[in-house]
Amino acid sequence: MKKFLAVLALVGLALAGLAQTPVAVVNGQPITKEELDSVTRLNEILFMLYYQYPRFAQSLLVTPEGKAFLTRYQRDVLEDLILHKIQLQEAQSRGIAADPAQVEELVNQTIERIKIYYGLSDEELVAELAKEGLTLEEFRAELRPQAEEQVLIEALKTAVTPDVTVSEEEIVAYYQQNPGQFVDAQGKTLPLEEVREKIASVLISQKKEEAWQNWLKGAREAASVQINL
């Protein structure tokens, strides 16, 4: 136990230096160590591992292979944060604003998912929040920033994704290449006329996602990114 706590102390000292320097700077905007830690939850993971699998946790912290794995994990998460930052910057540069109604809808959906996951009624949720020293409105306020960012990014996707259309040839080709997707309960193939709109919707979604990923790749390559991890 003492050895493990000593190792954690050494890791903490090493990370303390990083805390003074952003782990990344994206187009002049920093990503702090605190931001990265809040997403990786690495300290929480390591403590949990120690109590359940102490030998494994020690190997992660003291062996070169373990340290390399932890670094890789942090860098993978950091890359997600970098992409997230780039998207928010682009939304801001385009003057995109989050629709308040969409933000509130997303907050409401999040709260409903929490209630369903924990099997809570409205009153029980309020009671659980009170144990944490929060009112429902304070909890909603904590959820809004993330909801606003999600709405902004969805709006950005719409802005950078060109209007997409599909040709009749593409619809027919998809129908012919994926016959198993268009059968009724008796296993009979549905006629093209009955599934044309469904196929068009699928193809449009695929094209929009491809256009979005291409844009995101280009934006990442064009961004000025300094990584200090």
Secondary structure, DSSP 8 states (H G I E B T S, - for coil): -HHHHHHHHHHHHHHHHHHHS-SEEETTEEE-HHHHHHHH-HHHHHHHHHHH-HHHHHHHHHSHHHHHHHHHHHHHHHHHHHHHHHHHHHHHHTT----HHHHHHHHHHHHHHHHHHHT--HHHHHHHHHHTT--HHHHHHHHHHHHHHHHHHHHHHHHHS------HHHHHHHHHH-GGGSB-TTS-B--HHHHHHHHHHHHHHHHHHHHHHHHHHHHHHHS-EEE--
